[in-house]
């Protein structure tokens, strides 16, 4: 095992990069070095903000000091950029989804395996204290045998908060592939692999308008459904209802787990922190505070780096991301065809982190 900090580079200097860099630059086991973007000016601004080096893409991929590269580009570019990272001999951390097709996702995992490299993928919210606490509660049998779940993400859509939201409504986007990974990953974490799905979908408006930023007032076409309602059947026999929607004036992020003895309300799966609720069938409900790290985006990159050094599997693995993508694409297909779709892939629930797991500790 090497005893050296892990060098990290970032490709994609958009909005999400700030959230990653705010955390990763504080983790002593990571040595965040550089930022690249198709727009060199944008890379310079983000690099300067965090005291990093702006680089051109080929410079970053050619740097011997960088071992992990974050792919924070738009979903449609995930496959091409991740493939280039692997060709350069570096490990990949990709924003979700892993790719926009099963074929491309499988090609990435196969390419990584041949080269002895790793592909890991967001979301890493399931490594946060809130979802870790929920997983430990389920494993400890607090709700009895898990039988069902309810997962809801409703919002008006990102055009009210994002200055360039059109990609959210294009291939690889929509509420299903944009927000669905958080809820489905949390469901796989607590209930195991999904076996079959059924679904319906709808689109409230064919054209949307940017509401904030320099492009405010610009209209763009909606190219994907903006609401999916799905039934997930798990290999364990459990069932879950999933709703993802950009068509709601009501904002709701909800995950409920129901067992033979009690229910558990889990904090927002798109967050790392929060207090859950344990609700026995015939006793008063109890708060369940998060136990564990509540650091935000970037903890998955850190867990990947530590796993590489320890030569053990990472938790936010490509296999998990592939299964989640497989489920989400099957939901889309089931809605189009009007018939259930069987899931061909599988993935094990990642083992919980130790409660004392600390991103701010220097361990390498």
C-alpha positions as CSV (number, residue, x, y, z in Angstrom):
1,X,0.0,0.0,0.0
2,X,1.4,3.4,-1.0
3,X,1.6,6.1,1.6
4,X,1.1,9.1,-0.6
5,X,-1.7,11.6,-1.1
6,X,-3.8,11.0,-4.2
7,X,-3.5,13.6,-7.0
8,X,-6.8,14.8,-8.3
9,X,-7.8,16.7,-11.4
10,X,-11.2,18.1,-12.5
11,X,-12.7,18.2,-16.0
12,X,-15.7,20.5,-16.2
13,X,-15.7,23.9,-14.4
14,X,-19.5,24.3,-14.2
15,X,-21.7,25.0,-11.2
16,X,-21.3,21.5,-9.6
17,X,-17.5,21.8,-9.6
18,X,-17.6,24.4,-6.9
19,X,-19.4,22.1,-4.5
20,X,-16.8,19.3,-5.1
21,X,-13.8,21.6,-4.8
22,X,-15.0,23.3,-1.6
23,X,-14.8,20.0,0.1
24,X,-12.1,18.1,-1.7
25,X,-9.5,20.9,-1.1
26,X,-10.1,20.4,2.6
27,X,-9.5,16.6,2.6
28,X,-5.8,16.0,3.6
29,X,-5.7,12.6,1.8
30,X,-6.4,14.3,-1.6
31,X,-4.0,16.6,-3.5
32,X,-6.3,18.5,-5.8
33,X,-4.1,20.0,-8.5
34,X,-5.9,21.3,-11.6
35,X,-9.1,22.2,-13.4
36,X,-9.7,21.9,-17.2
37,X,-12.7,22.9,-19.3
38,X,-13.6,23.3,-22.9
39,X,-13.8,27.0,-22.1
40,X,-10.3,27.8,-20.8
41,X,-11.5,31.1,-19.3
42,X,-14.0,29.3,-17.2
43,X,-11.3,26.9,-16.0
44,X,-9.0,29.8,-15.1
45,X,-11.8,31.4,-13.0
46,X,-12.5,28.1,-11.1
47,X,-8.9,27.3,-10.6
48,X,-8.1,30.7,-9.3
49,X,-11.0,30.5,-6.9
50,X,-9.4,27.4,-5.2
51,X,-5.7,28.1,-5.8
52,X,-5.4,25.4,-8.4
53,X,-3.7,25.2,-11.9
54,X,-5.9,25.8,-15.0
55,X,-4.9,23.3,-17.6
56,X,-6.0,22.3,-21.1
57,X,-7.6,18.9,-21.3
58,X,-4.6,17.1,-22.8
59,X,-2.3,18.7,-20.2
60,X,-4.4,17.4,-17.3
61,X,-4.7,13.9,-18.8
62,X,-0.9,13.9,-19.3
63,X,0.0,15.0,-15.8
64,X,1.9,12.3,-13.9
65,X,0.9,13.9,-10.6
66,X,-2.8,13.2,-11.1
67,X,-4.2,9.7,-10.5
68,X,-8.0,10.4,-10.3
69,X,-9.9,12.6,-12.7
70,X,-13.4,13.9,-12.0
71,X,-15.6,14.0,-15.0
72,X,-18.1,16.9,-14.2
73,X,-19.2,17.5,-17.8
74,X,-22.8,17.4,-19.0
75,X,-24.4,13.9,-19.2
76,X,-24.1,13.6,-23.0
77,X,-20.3,14.0,-22.7
78,X,-19.8,11.5,-19.8
79,X,-18.9,8.5,-22.0
80,X,-16.4,10.3,-24.3
81,X,-14.7,12.1,-21.5
82,X,-14.5,9.1,-19.2
83,X,-13.1,7.0,-22.0
84,X,-10.4,9.5,-22.6
85,X,-9.5,9.6,-18.9
86,X,-9.1,5.8,-18.9
87,X,-7.0,5.8,-22.0
88,X,-4.7,8.3,-20.2
89,X,-4.2,5.7,-17.5
90,X,-6.1,7.4,-14.8
91,X,-9.0,6.4,-12.5
92,X,-12.4,8.0,-13.2
93,X,-14.9,9.7,-10.9
94,X,-18.0,10.5,-13.0
95,X,-20.9,12.7,-12.2
96,X,-24.2,10.8,-12.6
97,X,-25.3,9.2,-14.8
98,X,-22.4,6.9,-15.6
99,X,-23.4,7.2,-19.3
100,X,-26.6,7.6,-21.2
101,X,-26.8,4.1,-22.5
102,X,-26.1,0.6,-21.1
103,X,-23.7,-0.1,-24.0
104,X,-21.5,2.9,-23.3
105,X,-21.6,2.3,-19.5
106,X,-20.5,-1.3,-20.1
107,X,-17.7,-0.3,-22.4
108,X,-16.4,2.0,-19.7
109,X,-16.4,-0.7,-17.1
110,X,-14.8,-3.2,-19.4
111,X,-12.1,-0.7,-20.6
112,X,-11.3,0.1,-16.9
113,X,-11.0,-3.6,-16.0
114,X,-8.6,-4.3,-18.9
115,X,-6.4,-1.5,-17.8
116,X,-6.5,-2.2,-14.1
117,X,-8.3,1.1,-13.4
118,X,-11.4,2.1,-11.5
119,X,-14.6,3.8,-12.6
120,X,-16.6,5.2,-9.7
121,X,-19.7,7.4,-9.9
122,X,-22.0,9.8,-8.2
123,X,-24.1,10.1,-6.2
124,X,-22.0,9.8,-3.1
125,X,-24.8,11.2,-0.9
126,X,-25.4,7.6,0.3
127,X,-22.1,7.8,2.1
128,X,-23.4,10.7,4.2
129,X,-24.4,10.2,7.8
130,X,-28.1,10.4,7.1
131,X,-28.4,7.6,4.6
132,X,-25.6,5.6,6.4
133,X,-27.7,5.8,9.6
134,X,-30.8,4.6,7.8
135,X,-28.9,1.7,6.3
136,X,-27.5,0.7,9.7
137,X,-31.1,0.8,11.2
138,X,-32.4,-1.5,8.4
139,X,-29.5,-3.9,8.8
140,X,-30.0,-3.9,12.6
141,X,-33.6,-5.0,12.0
142,X,-35.2,-1.9,13.5
143,X,-38.1,-1.9,11.0
144,X,-38.3,-5.7,10.8
145,X,-38.1,-7.3,7.4
146,X,-38.2,-4.5,4.7
147,X,-41.3,-4.8,2.6
148,X,-41.9,-1.5,0.7
149,X,-40.7,2.0,0.1
150,X,-41.9,5.3,-1.2
151,X,-39.5,7.7,-3.0
152,X,-40.5,11.1,-4.3
153,X,-38.7,13.9,-6.0
154,X,-41.0,16.8,-7.1
155,X,-39.9,20.3,-8.2
156,X,-40.8,22.9,-10.7
157,X,-37.6,22.2,-12.7
158,X,-34.1,23.7,-12.7
159,X,-34.8,26.5,-15.1
160,X,-35.6,28.6,-12.1
161,X,-32.2,28.1,-10.5
162,X,-29.7,27.2,-13.2
163,X,-28.4,29.7,-15.7
164,X,-28.1,27.1,-18.5
165,X,-30.7,24.5,-17.8
166,X,-31.4,23.1,-21.3
167,X,-29.2,20.0,-20.8
168,X,-31.5,18.9,-18.0
169,X,-34.3,18.5,-20.5
170,X,-32.2,16.7,-23.2
171,X,-30.9,13.1,-23.6
172,X,-29.4,11.9,-20.3
173,X,-31.4,14.4,-18.3
174,X,-35.0,14.9,-17.2
175,X,-35.9,14.3,-13.6
176,X,-35.5,10.5,-14.0
177,X,-31.8,10.5,-15.0
178,X,-30.9,13.8,-13.2
179,X,-32.5,13.1,-9.8
180,X,-33.5,9.5,-10.0
181,X,-30.0,8.3,-9.2
182,X,-30.1,9.7,-5.7
183,X,-33.3,7.9,-4.8
184,X,-32.6,4.6,-6.6
185,X,-29.1,4.4,-5.2
186,X,-30.5,4.9,-1.7
187,X,-33.1,2.2,-2.4
188,X,-30.5,-0.3,-3.6
189,X,-28.4,0.6,-0.5
190,X,-31.2,-0.3,1.8
191,X,-33.3,-2.9,-0.1
192,X,-30.8,-4.5,-2.5
193,X,-30.9,-5.0,-6.3
194,X,-33.9,-4.3,-8.4
195,X,-35.4,-7.2,-10.4
196,X,-38.2,-5.6,-12.5
197,X,-39.9,-2.2,-13.1
198,X,-43.2,-0.9,-14.5
199,X,-43.7,2.8,-15.3
200,X,-45.7,5.6,-16.9
201,X,-44.4,9.0,-18.0
202,X,-45.7,12.4,-19.1
203,X,-44.5,15.8,-20.2
204,X,-46.4,18.9,-19.0
205,X,-44.8,21.5,-21.3
206,X,-43.0,21.0,-24.6
207,X,-41.1,24.3,-24.3
208,X,-39.5,25.9,-21.2
209,X,-37.9,29.3,-20.5
210,X,-34.7,30.1,-18.7
211,X,-35.6,32.2,-15.7
212,X,-32.2,33.3,-14.2
213,X,-28.8,34.5,-15.4
214,X,-27.7,36.1,-18.6
215,X,-29.9,33.8,-20.7
216,X,-33.1,34.6,-18.8
217,X,-36.0,34.7,-21.2
218,X,-34.5,32.2,-23.7
219,X,-36.8,29.4,-24.6
220,X,-35.7,25.8,-25.3
221,X,-37.3,22.5,-26.3
222,X,-38.1,19.8,-23.8
223,X,-36.8,16.5,-25.3
224,X,-37.4,14.0,-22.5
225,X,-40.4,13.2,-20.2
226,X,-40.6,15.6,-17.3
227,X,-42.4,13.1,-15.0
228,X,-42.1,9.3,-14.4
229,X,-44.1,7.2,-12.0
230,X,-42.6,3.8,-11.4
231,X,-43.0,0.5,-9.5
232,X,-39.8,-1.2,-8.6
233,X,-39.7,-4.9,-7.6
234,X,-36.6,-6.0,-5.7
235,X,-34.9,-9.4,-5.8
236,X,-35.6,-9.5,-2.0
237,X,-39.3,-9.4,-2.6
238,X,-39.7,-5.8,-1.5
239,X,-41.5,-3.2,-3.6
240,X,-41.0,0.6,-4.0
241,X,-43.0,3.4,-5.6
242,X,-40.8,6.1,-7.3
243,X,-42.0,9.5,-8.6
244,X,-39.6,11.9,-10.3
245,X,-41.1,15.1,-11.5
246,X,-40.1,18.6,-12.9
247,X,-43.8,19.3,-13.2
248,X,-44.8,20.2,-9.7
249,X,-45.2,23.5,-7.9
250,X,-44.8,21.5,-4.7
251,X,-41.1,20.7,-3.8
252,X,-40.8,17.4,-2.1
253,X,-37.8,15.0,-1.5
254,X,-39.0,12.0,0.3
255,X,-37.8,8.5,1.1
256,X,-39.8,6.2,3.4
257,X,-38.9,2.6,4.2
258,X,-41.6,0.3,5.6
259,X,-41.0,-3.1,7.3
260,X,-42.9,-5.7,9.2
261,X,-42.5,-3.9,12.5
262,X,-42.0,-0.2,11.8
263,X,-41.4,2.5,9.2
264,X,-38.4,4.8,8.7
265,X,-38.6,8.3,7.2
266,X,-35.2,9.0,5.6
267,X,-33.8,12.5,5.1
268,X,-33.6,13.8,1.5
269,X,-31.4,11.3,-0.5
270,X,-29.8,14.4,-2.3
271,X,-28.3,15.5,1.0
272,X,-25.7,14.2,3.3
273,X,-27.2,15.3,6.6
274,X,-30.6,15.4,8.2
275,X,-32.7,13.8,11.0
276,X,-34.9,10.8,10.1
277,X,-37.9,9.5,11.9
278,X,-38.4,6.0,13.3
279,X,-42.1,5.1,13.5
280,X,-43.1,1.9,15.2
281,X,-46.6,0.7,14.3
282,X,-48.0,1.1,17.8
283,X,-45.7,3.4,19.6
284,X,-44.7,7.1,19.4
285,X,-42.3,8.1,16.6
286,X,-38.7,9.0,17.4
287,X,-36.2,11.2,15.8
288,X,-33.1,9.5,14.3
289,X,-30.2,12.0,14.1
290,X,-27.5,11.3,11.5
291,X,-24.5,9.5,12.8
292,X,-21.3,9.8,10.7
293,X,-19.8,12.2,8.3
294,X,-22.1,14.9,6.9
295,X,-19.5,16.4,4.5
296,X,-20.9,17.0,1.1
297,X,-20.0,16.2,-2.5
298,X,-16.5,14.8,-2.9
299,X,-16.5,12.2,-0.1
300,X,-17.0,9.6,-2.8
301,X,-13.8,10.7,-4.4
302,X,-12.0,10.5,-1.1
303,X,-13.4,7.0,-0.4
304,X,-12.3,6.0,-3.9
305,X,-8.8,7.3,-3.2
306,X,-8.5,5.5,0.1
307,X,-9.8,2.3,-1.4
308,X,-7.3,2.5,-4.2
309,X,-4.5,2.9,-1.7
310,X,-5.8,0.1,0.5
311,X,-6.4,-2.1,-2.6
312,X,-10.1,-2.8,-1.6
313,X,-13.3,-2.1,-3.6
314,X,-14.8,1.4,-3.4
315,X,-18.4,1.8,-2.4
316,X,-19.6,4.2,-5.1
317,X,-18.5,1.6,-7.7
318,X,-19.1,1.5,-11.4
319,X,-21.0,-1.7,-10.8
320,X,-23.4,0.0,-8.5
321,X,-23.7,3.0,-10.9
322,X,-24.3,0.6,-13.8
323,X,-27.2,-1.2,-12.0
324,X,-28.8,2.2,-11.1
325,X,-28.5,3.3,-14.7
326,X,-29.9,0.0,-15.9
327,X,-32.9,0.5,-13.6
328,X,-33.5,4.1,-14.7
329,X,-33.3,3.2,-18.4
330,X,-35.7,0.3,-17.8
331,X,-38.1,2.7,-16.2
332,X,-38.0,4.9,-19.3
333,X,-38.4,1.8,-21.5
334,X,-41.3,0.4,-19.5
335,X,-43.1,3.8,-19.7
336,X,-42.6,3.9,-23.5
337,X,-43.7,0.3,-24.0
338,X,-46.4,0.1,-21.4
339,X,-45.1,-3.2,-20.2
340,X,-42.8,-4.3,-17.3
341,X,-39.1,-4.6,-18.0
342,X,-36.8,-7.1,-16.2
343,X,-33.5,-5.8,-15.0
344,X,-30.6,-7.9,-16.3
345,X,-27.9,-6.4,-14.0
346,X,-27.5,-6.7,-10.3
347,X,-25.4,-5.0,-7.6
348,X,-24.8,-5.7,-3.9
349,X,-25.7,-3.1,-1.3
350,X,-22.4,-1.3,-0.4
351,X,-21.3,-2.1,3.2
352,X,-21.9,0.7,5.6
353,X,-19.0,3.0,6.6
354,X,-17.7,2.9,10.1
355,X,-19.4,5.5,12.2
356,X,-16.1,7.1,12.9
357,X,-15.1,7.5,9.2
358,X,-13.7,11.0,8.9
359,X,-12.9,12.7,5.6
360,X,-10.8,15.3,7.5
361,X,-8.4,12.7,8.9
362,X,-5.0,12.2,7.2
363,X,-4.7,8.5,6.7
364,X,-2.4,8.2,3.6
